[in-house]
């Protein structure tokens, strides 16, 4: 097949050369033949510059015809054939670029990138939404994606011609494929330097629209990759975006940050530094807005968007403090541990003052699954406190001083609104008492005075014991629950 395709190339190229000045139908047929040949690697490698010069001439001619028709406010006699021809030219160019740096360079040097960008803007101005126009636009964006793939010079050329106007135009298009192909081109062109250009207030709109695309078209892999592989690498951009987003959009951004933070891939020191700057910012957001979660105590507030943001922030901070690299940084963050304890105290108190989502419940049947955004919130707060106290004497003592230990012990019972709360309480108490005699003694005294549930301590594998007139807490074999 490859041999016959490469053998047919000279004749197809000659036919194209003759067709440049011919009727549109003849041009269309010759371009279509070449597009088919360029599906094979060998003809792509053999292609001469003259082929791409002829395709450029056809595209420029089509562009002039459309411009003239609209300037004179008259109808283009054969718009359909013109659109078919444009689409086929872009298919041909798209196919010729695949794994072929030689053709990418030739096309760029001929000016095909700037011509294509101009033509896309022109096509966007045609106020029709018929399939032929959409196909031409889709093929043009696929060509830009292919000519940029693995080619820094082409990426820079597209960026110079298309940013930000063309990206904004296509990201807002009503056709999902056009939006997806635009995201592909944007992803391919982005690098750390170009990401910083998005910080300009006028350019920030591009990043905001990418987030909107991800939110509205969840199957769009390219928008996901733009955010996780590029935008999240710039902490200043994340801050700038966050400030412009609605609470609903913030939840979407936080879910994408969670996806990135949860990756198990090894990270470089530079990436760890970025994560720590995100951690600073997100911890600050949590400290500022944590009390919003109390709106969830009423049935009417169950979908409060500010409260949903607080829940997502806590999820991410739990994940971040599970990573040793970020843990030490967050352990030293001023006021962060205090905020977690205060929030636990407020939600715990709210659950005791009235029956709501923060009230401990236990249905003996275990059949009913509770669906509420705040399910697990107290569990996660206790997990966060436990993480922040891991091998950290200063934070262990801080929890003691803030009366956090009795608070955690008061959240040891099984609670359907907080799955695994008992396990996280066990974990937190272990981290609080590890090599900390004062904390051990406090719990032992509480047990002796009946202030700590002995069964709860036993379920944690702990027991209070008097030794030399001193109460100590010792580990014992856990009793089966």
N, C-alpha and C positions, 0 to 999 in steps of 0.2 A: 504493500500500500504506500509506504514512504517513498519508494523508488518511483512509482507512477505519479505520485503527487509532486515530487520534485521535478520530474520530467515535464509535467504539465505547466510548471510555473512560468517559463519564458513565454509561452504562447498566451497564457492568461495575462501576464504583465503587458505584452504587446497589445492585446485586445483592449486593456484598460487605457493605454496611451492613446489609442485611436478613438476610444469612446468619450474622452474628456470633452471634446467639442461636439459630441453627438447628442441625439435626443435623450431625455431623462430615462426612458425605458431601457435604452441600450447601455447607458452608464450603470443603471441598477443591476442589469444582468452580469456585466463584467466584474463589478465590485463583489457581487454575491459569490461568483466563482472563486475569486481570490480569498474571500473570507473562509470558504470551505477548505481551500488548500492550506491556509495558515493554522488549521487545527493540528497539523503535523509539525514536528520539530524541525525536520530537514528543510522544508520550504521556508520556514521562518528564518533559519540561519542563512539561506541562499538569497533572501530578498534584497534587492538593490534599492538604493536611495530613490531612484526614479519612480518606483511604485508609490512611495509615500509622498513624493512631490505631486504626483497625479491625484492622489486621494485628497491632499491639501487643497489643490486647485478646485476639485469638485465641491468640497465643503465650503470654500470661500465663495464659489459661484452660487451655491444654494443660499448661503448667508446673505449675499447681495440681493438676490431675488426677493427673499422674505423682507429685508429692510426696505427695499424700493417699494414693494407692494404696500407696506404699512405707512411709508412716508407719503405715498400718493393716495392713501385711504382707499385703495382699491383691493379687490379680492384676488389672491394669487390663483391663476387659472387652474393649476394642478397642484394644490397644496399637499394632497395625499401622496402623490408620487415623490414630491420634494422631501416629505417627512420619511418616507420609506428609504429614499436614497441616503439621507443623513444617518438614519439608524444603521443601514448596511455598511456605510463607511466606518462608523464607530465600531461596529462588530468586527470588521476587517482589521482595524487598528488594534482593537482589544486583543484579538487572537494573535496578532503578530508580535505583541509584547511579551507573551507568556515565556518566562525563563529565557529571555533574549535581551541582554543588556545592550547589544549592538543596535538593535532596532529602537530600543528606548532612547538611546543617545541621538540617533538619527532624527527621530520624530521631534525630540525637544529642540534640537539645533535648527530644524526647519521651521519651528514656530507653531507646531501643531497643538501644543498645550495652550498657548494664549488664544489661538483661533478657536479651540474647543470651548474654552471658558467663555469667550465672547458669544459663541453660538448657543451655549446653554442659557446664558442670560437673555438672549434674543428669543429662544424658544419659550422661556418662562413668560415672556411678554405676550405671547399669543394666547388670547383669552378663550381657549377651547380646552376641553378636558377629554378629547377623544383618545382612544387607545394608541393610535399611530404616534401622536405627540408624546404620550407617556413612554412608549417604547424607545423613541429617539432619545429622550432625556435619560432613561435608564441605561441605554447602551453608552451614552456619552460619559456618564459617571463611572461605568464599569471600565471604560478605556482609561480614564484618569487614575483609577485604582490600580490598573495593571501597569501603566507607564511609570507609576511611582513605586511599585513594589521592589524593595531592595535597592532603590536607586536614589541616593541622597540628592543629586543634582536635580532630578525630575521633581522630587518632593519639594525642594526649595522653589523651583519654578512655579509649581502649582500654588504653593503658599503665597508667592508674590502676586500671582494673578487673581487668586480666588478668595483670599482671606481679607476681611471676614464676610464680605457681601454674599458671595456665591454659597458659602456654607449656611449662612442664615436663611437665604432664599430656599435652599433645598431641605434644610431641617424642618422648615415650617410647611412643607408641601403636604397635600392631602393624600398623596400616594405612598403607601408603606414601603414599597420597593425603592422608590426614589430616596426616601428618608434613610433606608438601610444602606444603600450604596453610597450616599453622602457620608454617612458615619464611617463606612469602610475607607473612603478617601481621607477623611479627617484623621482617623486612627493611623493610617499609613504615613501621613505627613508629619504627625506630631513628634516632637522630641522635647527634652527638658527646656531648651531655650524657647521654643515656640509656645510651650505651656505657660511660660512666664508672660508672654504677650497677652494671654487671656486675662491677666490682672488689670489691664487697661479697662476702665469702666465701660467704654463702648464695645470692647471685645468680650467682656464677661457674659454678654447675652448669648454668645455661642455656647459656652459651657452650661448656662442655664437651660438652653434648648436641648442640649444633649441629655441632661437629667430628665427633662420633660418627656423626651422620646423614650427613655428607659422606663419611666413610670407608666406611660401609655401603651408602649409596645414591649411587653416583658420578654417576648421571644427575640428581641433585637440584641444579638450577641455583641455587635460592634459597639453599641452605646455602652454596654456593660464594660467592655474592654477599654474604651476611652477613659471611663472614670477610674477603674481599678488599676490600669497599667500606666496612666498618664496623669490625670488630674489629682489623684490622691497622693502623688509624689511631691506635690507642692503645698505645704501646710498653709501658706499665705492665701493661696487660691481657695482652699477648703473653707477658711475663715470668711473670705469675701463672699463666697457662694452661700454659705450658711446664713449670713446676715440678710441676704436677698430672698431667701426661700420662705414659703409659707410653712406652717407646722407640718402639714401633710407631706410637703416636699422634703422637709428635714428628715422625716421618718424614712423616706426613700433613700436619701443620702446616707443616713446612719446604717441602713441595711447593707448598702454597698461597702461602707467602711467595715462593718462586721464581717462581710465575706472576705475582705482583704486581711483583716486581723486574724481570722480563723485559719488562714492558709498555714500548712505545716512545712512549707519550703524554708530552707535555711536563708537567713537574711544577712546582708552586708552591714558593716558598721554605719554606712551612710543611710541605708534603709531603716536601721534601728533608730537613728537620730530623727528621722522623719516620723516614725511611730511615736517617739517620745514627745515630739512637738504636738502631734495629734492628741496624745494622752493629756497633755497640759490643757489644751483648748477644750477637750470634751469634759474633763473633770471640772473645769471652770463653768461650763454650760450646766453641768449637773448641779454644782453647788448653787448656781444662780436660780435654777428652776425646779429644784427637787420637790418643793412643797406643792407644786402643781398637781402631783399625784393624789393629793387629798381630795381633789374634785371628784375622784372616782368613788367616794363614799356614798354619793347619791346615785340613784338609778339613772337620772337624767344626764349625769356627767360621764356615763360609761364610755362614751365615744369622744370625750374631750381630747382634742388634738394636742394641746400643750402637755397634757398628762401622758399621752402616748409617746411623745418625744422623750420625756423623762424616763419612761420604761426602757426605751431603746438605748438611751445613754447608759443606763445601769447595766444592760446586757453587755454592751461593748466594754465597759470598765471592768466588769467581772472577767471577761475574756482577756483583756490586757493585763490584769493583775495575775493571771494564770501563767503569764510568760515571764520567766526570770529576768530577761533583759529589760522589760518595761516595769516590772514589779518594784525594784529598788527605787526607781525614779518616782513612781506614784506613792510609795511609802513615805517619801520625804516631802510630799506636796503639802504646803501649809493649809490647814483647815479641812483637808479632804476626809480624813478619818472621822473628825468631829461631825462633819455633815452627814456621813453615813449613819453614825450612831443617833444623831438628832432625828434623822428621817425615820429610822427604825422605831425610835421612841414615839414619834408623832403618829405613825401608821398603826403601831401597836395600841396606843391609847385610843385612836379613832375606832379601832375594832372592838374595844372594850366598852366604849361609851354608847355605841348603837350597833345594831346588826347590819353589817355591810361586807364588802369584799375583803376587808382586813380583819374580820372576825374569824377566829379559829373554828372550823366546823369539821365534823367527822361523821359521815354517813356510814352506818354499819354495813349496808349492802354493798357499797363500793361500785354501784352500777352507774350512778349519775356522773357524767363528766362535766365539769364546770367550764363554761366558755366565757371568759372575761379577760380583757387585756392586762389586768393587774394580778392575775393568777401567778403565783411564784415570786411576786415582788419582794415580800419580806424574806423569803428564802435567799434571793439574790443579794439582798442587803447584808444578810448574815455571812453569805459566801464572801462578799467583798471585804467585810470586816476581818474575817478569818484570813483572807489573802494578805491584807495589809499588816497583819500581826505576825506573819510567817517569819520566824527567826529574826524578829525585830523587837528588842527589849523596850525601846522608847515607845513604840505603839502599843505594846502589851500594857505598859504602865499608864498610858493615856486612856485606854479603855477602862482600866481600874478607876482612875480618877473621875471619869465621866459616868460612873455607875453603869457601865455597859455590860458587865458580866451578869448581874441579876437579870438584866433585860434579855440577854441571849438565853439564859436558863429558863426564862419565862416563855420562850418560844420553842420548847423542846418537844411538845406533844404533837402527835400526828394531826395534820391540818390539810383538809382537801383543797383549801384555797392556796396552799403553799406546799406543793409536792416536794418531798425530800428535805423538808425543813429540819427534821430531826437529824438527818445525816450531815447537813451543813452546820447545824449547831454543834454536833460532836466535833466536826473538823475545826470550827472556830475555837471551841473550848480547849482542844488539844494544842492549837497554835498559841492560845493565850497563856496556857499553863506551862509550856515547854521551857524548862530552866528558869522558871519564874516562881519562886517560893511564895511571894506575897499573894499572887493570884491563886495559887493552889490553896493557900491557907484560907483565903476569903471563901472559896467554894466549900471547903471542908467545914468552916464555921457556919455557913448557911445551911448545910445539910444537918449539922448537929442541932441548930435552932429550929429546924423544920422549915426553913425558908427555901431550901432547894429540894426538889423532888428526888427522894432516894432512888426510886425506880428509874427516873430519867438518868441519874448518874450511872446506875448499873447498866442501863442500855448503852451508855457511852463507854462502858468498860472501865469506870472509875469508882473508887470507894474511899470514903473518909475514914481515917484511922488516927487514933491518939498514940503519940509516941513521945516519951519524955515530956509529958504535960504540954505537948504541942500537937495541934491537929495538922495532919498532912493528907494529901490526896495521892492515892496510889493506883496504878493500873491493875485491873483484875481481868479474868476471862469474862468476855461479854456474855450476859445472860440472853438466851434465845428470846426473841420478841414474839 
